[in-house]
């Protein structure tokens, strides 16, 4: 582990007892138990956040848009025309 940072945590007596018992069952310290649990939960949430989920109908519309002919909207067409003019100059 490279650099470290401190993280203080307050919990009520019942929570501490529960974490202490769970850590003991795994043969680890409370700090290691909490650190591991927090990292695992964080990774699960970050993985979920990076996924896109959609209904079958939404996927069908999405796939059709990707596979269909591309037609730029007026604002994009104007930007493309401007870019062409600039690149020719």
trRosetta pair geometry for C-beta under 8 A, 3 or more apart (Angstrom, degrees):
i j d omega theta_ij theta_ji phi_ij phi_ji
1 4 6.5 52 136 -73 123 94
9 34 6.9 -150 40 174 161 157
11 15 3.9 -106 167 92 120 131
11 16 5.2 152 89 -55 111 80
11 19 7.2 72 81 -1 164 138
12 15 5.1 93 55 10 71 104
12 16 7.1 -139 97 -6 35 91
13 16 5.8 -57 -148 37 30 111
13 17 6.3 30 155 -20 65 106
14 17 5.7 -53 -147 35 31 111
14 18 6.3 32 154 -20 64 106
15 18 5.7 -57 -150 36 30 112
15 19 6.3 26 155 -14 66 107
16 19 5.8 -56 -145 40 31 108
16 20 6.0 34 154 -23 65 110
16 30 7.7 8 -157 -143 75 149
17 20 5.6 -55 -145 37 29 115
17 21 6.4 29 156 -19 64 105
18 21 6.0 -54 -149 35 28 108
18 22 6.4 25 154 -15 63 108
19 22 5.7 -56 -146 39 31 110
19 23 6.1 33 156 -20 66 107
19 30 5.5 73 131 -143 108 100
19 33 6.3 154 -176 101 88 133
19 34 6.3 17 -161 -68 135 98
20 23 5.8 -54 -146 36 27 111
20 24 6.4 29 154 -20 62 107
20 30 5.6 -29 -94 -85 63 118
21 24 5.7 -55 -149 35 31 113
21 25 6.6 36 152 -24 64 102
22 25 5.6 -50 -153 29 34 115
22 26 6.8 18 154 -5 64 106
22 33 6.1 135 104 -170 97 146
23 26 6.0 -67 -155 45 33 101
23 28 5.2 -100 -165 80 82 77
23 29 6.1 -29 179 138 136 17
23 30 4.8 -116 -24 -86 166 50
23 32 7.1 117 -142 66 112 85
23 33 3.7 -109 -96 -30 95 149
23 34 8.0 -32 -75 -26 122 72
24 27 7.3 36 -173 -77 35 33
26 33 6.4 139 50 -100 136 105
28 32 4.4 -108 170 86 117 127
28 33 5.3 145 94 -57 117 84
28 36 7.7 16 128 2 165 139
29 32 4.6 93 55 10 85 101
29 33 6.7 -145 94 -7 43 88
30 33 5.6 -56 -146 37 31 114
30 34 6.2 26 159 -15 67 107
31 34 6.1 -57 -145 39 27 105
31 35 6.1 27 156 -19 64 111
32 35 5.7 -55 -141 39 29 113
32 36 6.1 28 159 -18 65 108
33 36 6.1 -59 -148 38 24 107
33 37 6.2 20 157 -15 63 111
34 37 5.8 -57 -142 40 29 110
34 38 6.0 29 158 -20 65 109
35 38 5.9 -58 -146 37 25 110
35 39 6.3 24 157 -17 62 109
36 39 5.8 -57 -146 37 29 110
36 40 6.3 28 156 -18 65 108
37 40 5.8 -56 -147 37 29 111
37 41 6.3 25 157 -14 65 109
38 41 5.9 -57 -145 40 29 108
38 42 6.1 31 156 -21 65 110
39 42 5.7 -55 -144 37 28 113
39 43 6.3 29 157 -20 64 106
40 43 5.9 -56 -150 34 28 110
40 44 6.6 30 153 -19 63 105
41 44 5.7 -52 -150 34 33 113
41 45 6.4 27 155 -14 66 108
42 45 5.9 -60 -149 41 30 108
42 46 6.1 26 156 -17 67 110
43 46 5.7 -56 -141 41 30 109
43 47 6.2 34 157 -22 64 106
44 47 5.9 -57 -150 35 26 112
44 48 6.5 25 154 -17 63 107
45 48 5.7 -54 -148 36 32 111
45 49 6.2 34 154 -22 65 107
46 49 5.5 -52 -145 35 32 114
46 50 6.5 28 157 -18 64 107
47 50 6.0 -62 -151 35 29 107
47 51 6.9 26 154 -22 63 107
48 51 6.0 -62 -155 29 34 110
54 58 3.7 -115 174 94 116 130
54 59 5.2 149 93 -55 115 77
54 62 6.7 90 83 -16 167 142
55 58 4.6 98 51 7 77 102
55 59 7.0 -139 94 -5 41 86
56 59 5.6 -54 -149 36 31 113
56 60 6.4 37 151 -24 64 103
57 60 5.6 -50 -151 31 33 114
57 61 6.6 31 152 -15 64 103
58 61 5.8 -55 -151 38 33 110
58 62 6.1 35 151 -20 67 109
59 62 5.4 -54 -144 39 33 115
59 63 6.0 32 157 -19 68 106
60 63 5.9 -53 -143 38 27 108
60 64 6.3 29 155 -20 61 108
61 64 5.7 -55 -147 36 29 113
61 65 6.4 30 153 -20 63 105
62 65 5.8 -57 -153 34 29 111
62 66 6.5 25 152 -15 64 106
63 66 5.7 -56 -148 38 34 110
63 67 6.0 15 160 -5 69 114
64 67 6.1 -65 -137 48 27 99
64 68 5.6 34 161 -35 66 114
65 68 5.9 -49 -132 27 24 114
72 76 3.8 -125 -170 96 110 117
72 77 4.6 149 101 -61 118 75
72 80 6.3 110 62 -10 178 138
73 76 5.2 86 52 15 71 103
73 77 6.9 -134 96 -9 31 93
74 77 5.6 -56 -142 37 30 113
74 78 6.3 33 158 -22 65 104
75 78 5.8 -53 -152 33 30 112
75 79 6.6 28 151 -16 63 106
76 79 5.5 -54 -149 38 36 112
76 80 6.2 38 152 -21 68 104
77 80 5.6 -52 -147 36 32 112
77 81 6.4 33 153 -19 64 105
78 81 5.8 -54 -149 36 30 111
78 82 6.4 31 152 -19 64 106
79 82 5.6 -53 -147 37 32 112
79 83 6.3 34 153 -21 65 105
80 83 5.6 -53 -147 36 31 112
80 84 6.5 35 152 -22 64 102
81 84 5.7 -51 -151 31 32 113
81 85 6.6 32 152 -19 64 104
82 85 5.7 -54 -151 34 33 111
82 86 6.4 30 153 -17 66 107
83 86 5.8 -55 -146 38 32 110
83 87 6.2 27 157 -18 66 109
84 87 6.0 -60 -146 38 28 107
84 88 6.4 26 156 -20 64 109
85 88 6.0 -60 -152 34 29 110
85 89 6.8 33 152 -30 63 105
86 89 5.8 -53 -154 22 34 114
